Amino acid sequence: MKKVFIVLGFVSALLAVVLAVTPLSNLAIAPIIVAFLCGLIVVLISKRDKKKTKTIQYIFLLIIISLSLTIYKNLFSTAELGDTEQLEQRAEENLEDSKDILEDIEIDDDF
């Protein structure tokens, strides 16, 4: 049972690190939580059996890395909005261009 939680903890911690470095860093929260819970379960099982394992430290290290990367990306990334007037002007120009293109199309009724 302990090995299952160790493997699940490692896999979810590695997934959290991978997601934390991608633009999808907000999705890294779920694997962080799963890895943390698996790490806690492994700690409780190890204390009950009075065995020390190095793997618990690795799981929590990966959790800390992914959590710090996720928090950093959320705090220091800025969402820049474009000038809305320019966007509206482009939309109007595209609409006019579309109307011109549709007017130039000749439709054959010989079907």
N, C-alpha and C positions, 0 to 999 in steps of 0.2 A: 504494500500500500504506500509505503514511503517513497519508493522508486517512481511510482506513478505521479505523485505530487511533485517530485523533483524534476521529472521530465516535463510535466505540464508547466511548472514554474519557469524552467529554462526556455521552453519554446515561447511562452507568452512574453517573457522578459526580452528575448531577442526580437520578437515581433514588435514589441513596444519601442525598442531602440531603432529599428528600421523605420517604423512609422514616424518616429520623432524627428528623424533627419530629412524626411520628405516633406513636400508641401501639405501633406495630410496629417500634420502633427496633432491636430485636434482629435483624430481617431486613436491616438496612442493611449488615451486615458483608460479605455476598456482593458487592453492587455496589461497595463500597469496595475490595475486593480486585481485582475486575475492572478498575476504573478505575485503580488503582495499577499493575497490570501493563501496561495499555495506555499509561499515562504513561511507564513505564520503557522500553517498546518505542519510543515516539515519541522519547524522549531519545536512545536509542542510534542510531536512524535519523538524527536531526538531527546528532549528533556525527559520524557517518560522512560525511554530506553537507556538513558544516560550515555548516549553516544554523541560525539561531536563530529560534524561533517563540515568540510570546507565549501561544499556546494551551496549551502545556505548563504554564505557570505557572497558568493558569486551572483546568486539570484538577486540579493538586495543591492549589490553594486550596480548591476544592470538596471534595476528599477530606479536607483538614484540618478544614473546617467540619463535615462530616458525621460524621467520626470523633470530634471533640470533643463534638458534641451527643449522640452515642450513648453515649460514656463518661460524660458528665454525667448523662444520664437513668438509666443503670444504677447509678451510684454514689449518687445522691440520691433515687431513688424508693424508697419503702418499701412493702412489701406488708403491708397491715393485715389481720389475721385477726380474724374476729368471735368472739364468745363462743360456744364450742362447746356449752355447756349450753343456751343460748337456741336454737341451731340444732336441737339434738336435741329440745327441747321443742316447737318449731314443727313438726318432722317428725312427732312423735307426735300433735299436734293435727290435722295435716292427714290423717293416717292414720285417726283417729277420725271426722273429718268425712266422709271418703270412705266409710267403712263405713256411717255414718248415711245418706248419700245413696243408696248402693246398696241399703240395706234399704227405703227409701221408694219405690224404683222398682217399678212394677207391670209385669210382663211378660205380654203376651197370648200365648196359645198358639194363636191362630187363624190361623196362617200357612197 
